[in-house]
């Protein structure tokens, strides 16, 4: 019998498998995807948000624990478990040496990468390189890996794991780590969760999925049915405003539109609906998908002028270009009269001070609702550009409730041998909102914890088995 079964193939699952193997346990990892699509959403990541009290290689200045916590508290609106959040924050300060030992390399951020050189460590080669490094290390250490091995149910007796089923095959293990992602690729479930709005629309029908198509939430649903303690709102997620031309799945980072704070965003009526300059983009980019989801037709339009060019990472698709704002409205199919009234009111309300996109500057609007509180420059320099936006779901926040040991709970009681990490439990820390790189912080921290705890539980069971056999 295998000691530790890890279900999932992304960052959290790999961290769990590596830690369990390092602790002396035999490990089998089950990845639902084919080998060429392995790694889940981790393949689309770029960086890890890191606490540090002084400069560290690719990280500049300092990003102390309390500032990290306050950033997280602000974006979640208090919907977070402080104890678990601080575990992830503190773990982010000392995990990179371990990551390097398993082949992960870091680099400074590219120019225009959301101004996060102080807070985030970027993976050389991106998430795909990180995933490949972990798989190479796992294979070298003797972790067994099976691809195209989707788990559809578990055998759980009184809160304890017994076995998992893959295409009818029963796989037993002494302990198990669940790290199989959220349910963002299950469009029927998204539709059920979001329901029908007051306009008679089904918003989820217009969502795009930024990551893997394999995250169907099968085990989340199964664990609900098994009576596991759940946490999170099924409509809450890491939801980004992405290019409306992005593919349904696996669009990744290159479809994100990062110029929102440099211009204005209007809906299909040609009206603004939120403060584009509320806070730094890394702390606010992941609210815009939900904001767009609440608009008619679940679509928005990011509008900039030529002054913004060179100040953001250009997306893979070029924007719609026009020499005048009325022409841009016509090209985007927006009502020209309302659009121009919106833009004229915005331009007139701008109070320009000292523009600085790397700071909360004093360029703001006056007498405008909604206000733009920073980086408010008139849109008056052609050519002008527009990007149609759709909600892009990265991962969902509904998941399993855990403790500091990352144990799954049943009726408030932690399981003795079943653990969970990554997207399947991120809702303990992320009740809503997001800040750049924190998903990888959570997955890395609790993946390592889950693997360590699963190995401890499994090896204790194995020791007891041997003692009984020898008696």
C-alpha positions as CSV (number, residue, x, y, z in Angstrom):
1,X,0.0,0.0,0.0
2,X,1.2,3.5,-0.8
3,X,1.9,5.8,2.1
4,X,0.6,9.1,0.7
5,X,-1.7,9.6,-2.2
6,X,-1.7,13.1,-3.7
7,X,-4.7,14.0,-5.9
8,X,-3.8,16.9,-8.3
9,X,-0.9,18.0,-10.4
10,X,-0.3,21.7,-9.8
11,X,1.9,23.7,-7.4
12,X,0.1,22.7,-4.2
13,X,0.0,19.0,-5.1
14,X,3.6,19.0,-6.1
15,X,4.7,20.7,-3.0
16,X,2.8,18.1,-1.0
17,X,4.3,15.2,-2.9
18,X,7.8,16.5,-2.5
19,X,7.5,17.2,1.2
20,X,5.9,13.8,1.8
21,X,8.7,12.1,-0.1
22,X,11.4,14.0,1.7
23,X,9.8,12.9,5.0
24,X,10.4,9.3,4.0
25,X,6.9,8.3,2.7
26,X,6.1,6.5,-0.5
27,X,4.1,8.8,-2.7
28,X,1.7,8.4,-5.7
29,X,0.5,11.6,-7.5
30,X,-2.6,11.4,-9.7
31,X,-2.9,14.1,-12.3
32,X,-6.3,14.2,-14.2
33,X,-4.7,15.9,-17.2
34,X,-2.5,14.3,-19.9
35,X,1.2,14.9,-19.4
36,X,1.3,17.8,-21.9
37,X,-1.4,19.7,-20.0
38,X,0.0,18.8,-16.5
39,X,0.3,21.5,-13.8
40,X,-3.2,22.9,-13.7
41,X,-3.5,26.6,-13.3
42,X,0.1,26.8,-11.9
43,X,1.4,26.6,-15.4
44,X,-0.2,30.0,-16.0
45,X,1.3,31.7,-12.9
46,X,4.3,34.0,-12.8
47,X,5.2,34.9,-9.2
48,X,5.0,34.3,-5.5
49,X,4.0,37.1,-3.1
50,X,6.8,37.1,-0.4
51,X,7.2,38.6,3.0
52,X,10.7,39.8,3.7
53,X,12.2,42.2,6.2
54,X,15.2,43.3,4.0
55,X,16.3,43.1,0.4
56,X,16.6,39.5,-0.9
57,X,18.2,38.7,-4.3
58,X,15.3,39.5,-6.7
59,X,13.2,41.3,-4.0
60,X,13.9,45.0,-3.2
61,X,13.5,46.9,0.0
62,X,11.3,45.2,2.6
63,X,7.7,43.8,2.7
64,X,7.1,43.0,6.4
65,X,4.5,40.6,7.7
66,X,2.1,43.3,8.9
67,X,2.1,45.1,5.6
68,X,1.4,41.8,3.8
69,X,-1.4,41.1,6.3
70,X,-3.0,44.6,5.9
71,X,-2.9,44.2,2.1
72,X,-4.7,40.9,2.3
73,X,-7.1,42.2,4.9
74,X,-8.0,45.1,2.6
75,X,-8.7,43.1,-0.5
76,X,-10.7,40.5,1.3
77,X,-12.7,43.0,3.2
78,X,-12.0,41.0,6.4
79,X,-13.3,37.7,4.9
80,X,-10.2,35.8,5.9
81,X,-9.0,33.5,8.7
82,X,-6.2,35.6,10.2
83,X,-4.4,32.6,11.8
84,X,-4.3,30.7,8.5
85,X,-3.4,33.8,6.5
86,X,-0.5,34.6,8.7
87,X,0.8,31.0,8.3
88,X,0.9,31.5,4.6
89,X,2.5,34.9,5.0
90,X,5.2,33.7,7.2
91,X,5.9,30.6,5.1
92,X,6.4,32.9,2.1
93,X,9.4,34.3,3.8
94,X,11.4,31.1,3.9
95,X,10.2,28.8,1.2
96,X,12.3,30.0,-1.7
97,X,15.5,28.2,-0.7
98,X,13.5,24.9,-0.6
99,X,12.0,25.8,-4.0
100,X,15.5,26.4,-5.4
101,X,16.6,23.0,-4.2
102,X,13.9,21.5,-6.4
103,X,15.0,23.4,-9.4
104,X,12.9,26.6,-9.3
105,X,14.8,29.7,-10.4
106,X,13.8,33.4,-9.8
107,X,14.3,36.6,-11.7
108,X,13.4,40.3,-11.3
109,X,10.0,41.2,-12.8
110,X,9.8,42.3,-16.4
111,X,9.3,46.0,-17.1
112,X,5.6,46.9,-16.6
113,X,4.8,43.8,-14.5
114,X,2.4,45.5,-12.2
115,X,5.1,47.3,-10.1
116,X,5.7,44.4,-7.8
117,X,9.5,44.2,-7.5
118,X,9.2,44.7,-3.8
119,X,6.4,42.2,-3.0
120,X,6.7,39.4,-5.5
121,X,9.4,37.0,-6.6
122,X,9.0,36.0,-10.3
123,X,9.7,32.5,-11.6
124,X,12.3,32.3,-14.4
125,X,10.4,30.8,-17.3
126,X,7.1,31.4,-15.5
127,X,4.8,28.8,-14.0
128,X,5.4,26.2,-16.7
129,X,9.1,26.2,-15.7
130,X,8.2,25.9,-12.0
131,X,5.9,23.0,-12.7
132,X,8.4,21.2,-14.9
133,X,11.1,21.7,-12.3
134,X,8.9,20.2,-9.6
135,X,8.0,17.2,-11.7
136,X,11.7,16.5,-12.5
137,X,12.5,16.7,-8.8
138,X,9.6,14.4,-7.9
139,X,10.6,11.8,-10.5
140,X,14.2,11.9,-9.3
141,X,13.1,11.4,-5.7
142,X,10.9,8.4,-6.6
143,X,7.4,9.9,-6.5
144,X,5.2,7.8,-8.7
145,X,3.2,9.9,-11.2
146,X,0.1,8.9,-13.2
147,X,-1.4,11.1,-15.8
148,X,-4.9,11.0,-17.2
149,X,-6.0,9.7,-13.8
150,X,-9.1,11.7,-12.7
151,X,-10.4,10.8,-9.3
152,X,-14.2,10.8,-9.1
153,X,-14.8,9.7,-5.5
154,X,-13.2,8.7,-2.3
155,X,-13.8,6.0,0.3
156,X,-14.1,7.8,3.6
157,X,-15.0,6.1,6.8
158,X,-15.9,8.2,9.9
159,X,-13.7,11.1,8.6
160,X,-10.8,8.9,7.7
161,X,-9.5,8.3,4.1
162,X,-9.4,4.7,2.9
163,X,-9.1,4.8,-0.9
164,X,-9.7,6.8,-4.1
165,X,-11.3,5.6,-7.3
166,X,-9.9,6.3,-10.8
167,X,-12.0,5.0,-13.6
168,X,-13.3,2.3,-11.4
169,X,-9.9,1.3,-10.0
170,X,-9.6,1.4,-6.2
171,X,-6.3,2.9,-4.9
172,X,-5.7,2.6,-1.2
173,X,-3.3,4.8,0.8
174,X,-2.5,5.4,4.4
175,X,-3.0,9.2,4.0
176,X,-4.2,11.5,1.2
177,X,-3.8,15.1,0.1
178,X,-6.5,16.7,-2.0
179,X,-5.1,19.4,-4.3
180,X,-7.3,19.0,-7.4
181,X,-8.2,22.7,-8.0
182,X,-11.5,24.6,-7.9
183,X,-14.6,24.2,-10.1
184,X,-14.0,27.1,-12.4
185,X,-14.1,24.9,-15.5
186,X,-17.5,23.5,-14.6
187,X,-19.7,25.9,-16.5
188,X,-22.9,24.3,-15.4
189,X,-21.9,24.8,-11.8
190,X,-20.8,28.4,-12.4
191,X,-24.2,29.0,-14.0
192,X,-26.0,27.4,-11.0
193,X,-23.9,29.5,-8.6
194,X,-24.4,32.8,-10.3
195,X,-28.0,32.2,-11.3
196,X,-30.1,34.7,-13.4
197,X,-29.8,38.4,-12.8
198,X,-32.4,41.1,-12.7
199,X,-32.1,41.6,-16.5
200,X,-32.9,38.0,-17.1
201,X,-29.3,37.2,-18.1
202,X,-27.3,34.2,-17.0
203,X,-23.9,35.9,-16.3
204,X,-21.8,32.8,-16.2
205,X,-22.7,32.0,-19.8
206,X,-20.3,34.9,-20.7
207,X,-17.4,33.9,-18.5
208,X,-14.1,32.8,-19.9
209,X,-11.8,30.5,-18.0
210,X,-8.2,31.7,-17.7
211,X,-6.8,28.4,-16.7
212,X,-7.1,24.7,-17.2
213,X,-10.3,23.0,-18.5
214,X,-9.7,20.1,-16.1
215,X,-10.7,21.8,-12.9
216,X,-14.3,20.5,-12.8
217,X,-14.7,20.5,-9.0
218,X,-15.6,16.9,-8.9
219,X,-13.9,16.3,-5.6
220,X,-15.3,19.5,-4.1
221,X,-18.8,18.4,-4.9
222,X,-18.0,14.9,-3.6
223,X,-16.6,16.2,-0.3
224,X,-19.7,18.3,0.1
225,X,-21.8,15.1,-0.3
226,X,-19.5,13.3,2.1
227,X,-20.3,15.9,4.8
228,X,-17.0,17.7,4.9
229,X,-17.0,21.1,6.4
230,X,-17.1,23.7,3.6
231,X,-16.0,27.4,3.4
232,X,-16.6,30.1,0.9
233,X,-19.1,31.6,-1.5
234,X,-19.5,29.7,-4.8
235,X,-19.7,33.0,-6.7
236,X,-16.5,34.4,-5.3
237,X,-13.3,33.7,-7.3
238,X,-10.1,35.2,-8.6
239,X,-11.9,36.9,-11.5
240,X,-10.0,39.2,-13.8
241,X,-11.2,41.5,-16.6
242,X,-9.6,39.9,-19.7
243,X,-9.7,40.5,-23.4
244,X,-13.1,39.5,-24.7
245,X,-11.4,37.8,-27.6
246,X,-9.5,35.3,-25.3
247,X,-10.1,31.6,-25.8
248,X,-12.6,29.8,-23.5
249,X,-9.8,28.0,-21.7
250,X,-6.1,28.4,-21.0
251,X,-5.9,32.1,-22.0
252,X,-3.6,32.7,-19.1
253,X,-1.8,36.0,-18.3
254,X,-1.3,37.2,-21.8
255,X,-5.0,37.9,-22.2
256,X,-5.2,40.2,-19.2
257,X,-5.8,43.9,-19.8
258,X,-3.5,45.9,-17.5
259,X,-4.3,49.5,-18.7
260,X,-7.5,49.9,-16.6
261,X,-5.9,52.3,-14.1
262,X,-4.5,54.4,-16.9
263,X,-7.8,55.3,-18.5
264,X,-11.5,54.7,-18.0
265,X,-13.8,51.7,-18.2
266,X,-17.3,51.9,-19.6
267,X,-20.1,49.3,-20.0
268,X,-22.0,48.7,-23.2
269,X,-24.2,51.7,-22.5
270,X,-21.1,53.9,-22.6
271,X,-21.2,54.6,-18.9
272,X,-18.5,54.3,-16.2
273,X,-19.3,52.2,-13.2
274,X,-16.3,52.1,-10.8
275,X,-13.2,54.0,-9.7
276,X,-10.4,52.9,-12.0
277,X,-7.8,54.5,-9.8
278,X,-8.9,53.1,-6.4
279,X,-5.6,51.5,-5.5
280,X,-2.4,50.0,-7.0
281,X,-3.2,47.6,-9.9
282,X,-1.7,44.5,-8.2
283,X,-4.3,45.0,-5.4
284,X,-7.2,45.7,-7.6
285,X,-6.8,43.9,-10.9
286,X,-8.7,40.9,-9.7
287,X,-11.9,42.8,-8.7
288,X,-12.5,43.9,-12.3
289,X,-13.8,40.5,-13.6
290,X,-16.6,40.6,-11.0
291,X,-17.3,44.2,-11.7
292,X,-17.7,43.5,-15.4
293,X,-19.8,40.4,-14.6
294,X,-22.3,42.7,-13.0
295,X,-22.7,44.9,-16.1
296,X,-25.2,44.4,-18.9
297,X,-24.1,41.6,-21.2
298,X,-21.1,41.0,-18.9
299,X,-18.9,43.2,-21.0
300,X,-16.9,46.3,-20.4
301,X,-14.5,48.5,-22.5
302,X,-11.1,49.8,-21.3
303,X,-10.4,53.1,-23.0
304,X,-7.0,54.8,-23.1
305,X,-5.2,57.4,-25.1
306,X,-1.6,57.5,-26.4
307,X,-0.2,58.8,-23.2
308,X,-0.8,55.3,-21.6
309,X,1.3,53.4,-24.2
310,X,4.5,52.0,-22.7
311,X,3.2,52.2,-19.2
312,X,1.6,48.7,-19.1
313,X,2.4,45.2,-20.3
314,X,0.8,45.0,-23.7
315,X,-1.7,42.1,-24.1
316,X,-1.5,39.5,-26.8
317,X,-4.3,41.1,-28.9
318,X,-3.9,44.8,-30.0
319,X,-6.6,47.2,-29.0
320,X,-9.1,48.7,-31.4
321,X,-7.5,52.0,-32.6
322,X,-9.1,55.3,-33.7
323,X,-8.0,58.8,-34.3
324,X,-10.9,60.3,-32.3
325,X,-13.1,59.3,-29.4
326,X,-16.3,59.4,-31.4
327,X,-14.7,57.1,-34.0
328,X,-13.6,54.7,-31.2
329,X,-17.1,54.6,-29.9
330,X,-18.4,53.6,-33.4
331,X,-15.7,51.0,-33.9
332,X,-16.5,49.4,-30.5
333,X,-20.2,49.5,-31.2
334,X,-21.0,51.8,-28.3
335,X,-23.7,54.5,-28.2
336,X,-21.7,57.5,-29.4
337,X,-23.7,60.2,-27.7
338,X,-23.6,58.6,-24.2
339,X,-20.0,57.6,-24.6
340,X,-18.9,61.1,-25.5
341,X,-21.0,62.5,-22.6
342,X,-19.1,60.1,-20.3
343,X,-15.7,61.0,-21.7
344,X,-16.4,64.7,-21.7
345,X,-17.5,64.7,-18.1
346,X,-14.5,62.7,-17.1
347,X,-12.0,64.9,-18.9
348,X,-13.6,68.0,-17.4
349,X,-13.4,66.6,-13.9
350,X,-9.7,65.7,-14.0
351,X,-7.6,67.6,-11.6
352,X,-4.0,66.9,-12.8
353,X,-1.2,67.2,-10.3
354,X,2.0,65.2,-10.5
355,X,1.3,62.0,-12.4
356,X,3.1,58.9,-11.0
357,X,1.7,55.5,-11.9
358,X,4.1,53.9,-9.3
359,X,2.6,55.9,-6.4
360,X,-0.9,56.9,-5.1
361,X,-0.5,60.2,-6.9
362,X,-2.6,63.4,-6.6
363,X,-4.2,63.2,-10.1
364,X,-7.9,62.8,-9.4
365,X,-11.4,63.8,-10.5
366,X,-13.6,66.3,-8.8
367,X,-17.4,66.3,-8.7
368,X,-17.6,63.0,-10.7
369,X,-19.4,59.8,-9.8
370,X,-17.9,57.4,-9.7
371,X,-14.7,59.3,-8.9
372,X,-11.3,58.3,-10.2
373,X,-9.1,58.9,-7.2
374,X,-5.6,58.5,-8.7
375,X,-3.9,58.6,-12.1
376,X,-6.7,60.7,-13.5
377,X,-5.4,62.3,-16.7
378,X,-7.7,63.6,-19.5
379,X,-8.1,61.3,-22.5
380,X,-7.1,63.9,-25.1
381,X,-4.2,62.6,-27.1
382,X,-4.8,60.4,-30.1
383,X,-4.7,57.8,-31.3
384,X,-7.1,56.3,-28.9
385,X,-7.5,52.6,-28.0
386,X,-10.3,50.4,-26.7
387,X,-10.3,46.8,-25.3
388,X,-13.5,44.8,-24.9
389,X,-13.4,43.0,-21.6
390,X,-15.1,39.8,-20.3
391,X,-14.9,38.2,-16.9
392,X,-12.0,35.7,-16.8
393,X,-12.2,33.2,-13.9
394,X,-8.9,32.0,-12.6
395,X,-10.0,29.9,-9.7
396,X,-13.0,29.6,-7.4
397,X,-13.0,30.1,-3.6
398,X,-15.5,27.6,-2.5
399,X,-13.6,24.8,-0.7
400,X,-12.9,22.7,2.3
401,X,-12.4,24.2,5.8
402,X,-9.0,23.5,7.3
403,X,-6.8,24.1,10.4
404,X,-3.2,24.9,10.7
405,X,-2.3,21.3,9.8
406,X,-4.3,21.6,6.6
407,X,-6.6,18.8,7.7
408,X,-10.1,18.3,6.2
409,X,-12.8,18.7,8.8
410,X,-16.1,16.7,9.3
411,X,-18.5,18.2,11.8
412,X,-15.8,20.4,13.3
413,X,-13.4,17.4,13.8
414,X,-10.2,17.3,11.8
415,X,-9.5,14.1,9.8
416,X,-6.6,12.0,11.0
417,X,-5.3,11.3,7.5
418,X,-7.0,13.5,4.9
419,X,-5.6,16.9,4.0
420,X,-6.2,19.6,1.4
421,X,-4.1,22.3,-0.2
422,X,-4.3,24.9,-3.0
423,X,-7.4,26.1,-4.7
424,X,-9.5,23.5,-2.8
425,X,-8.9,25.3,0.5
426,X,-7.8,28.9,-0.6
427,X,-11.2,30.2,0.5
428,X,-10.1,29.9,4.1
429,X,-7.7,32.8,3.4
430,X,-9.5,34.4,0.4
431,X,-13.2,35.0,1.2
432,X,-13.2,37.6,-1.6
433,X,-10.7,39.7,-3.5
434,X,-7.1,39.0,-4.5
435,X,-3.7,40.5,-4.5
436,X,-1.0,39.5,-7.0
437,X,0.9,36.3,-6.2
438,X,-1.0,35.3,-3.0
439,X,-2.6,32.2,-4.6
440,X,0.9,30.7,-5.0
441,X,1.8,31.8,-1.4
442,X,-1.2,29.9,-0.1
443,X,-0.7,26.9,-2.4
444,X,3.0,26.6,-1.5
445,X,2.5,27.0,2.2
446,X,-0.4,24.6,2.7
447,X,0.9,22.2,0.0
448,X,4.1,21.8,2.1
449,X,2.1,21.6,5.3
450,X,-0.3,19.0,3.9
451,X,2.5,16.8,2.5
452,X,4.4,16.9,5.8
453,X,1.3,16.1,7.9
454,X,0.2,13.3,5.5
455,X,3.6,11.7,5.7
456,X,3.6,11.9,9.5
457,X,0.1,10.3,9.7
458,X,1.0,7.6,7.1
459,X,4.3,6.7,8.7
460,X,2.7,6.5,12.1
461,X,0.1,4.1,10.7
462,X,2.8,2.0,9.0
463,X,4.8,1.8,12.3
464,X,1.7,0.6,14.1
465,X,1.1,-2.0,11.4
466,X,4.6,-3.3,11.7
467,X,4.4,-3.5,15.5
468,X,1.1,-5.5,15.2
469,X,2.7,-7.8,12.7
470,X,5.7,-8.4,14.9
471,X,3.6,-9.0,18.0
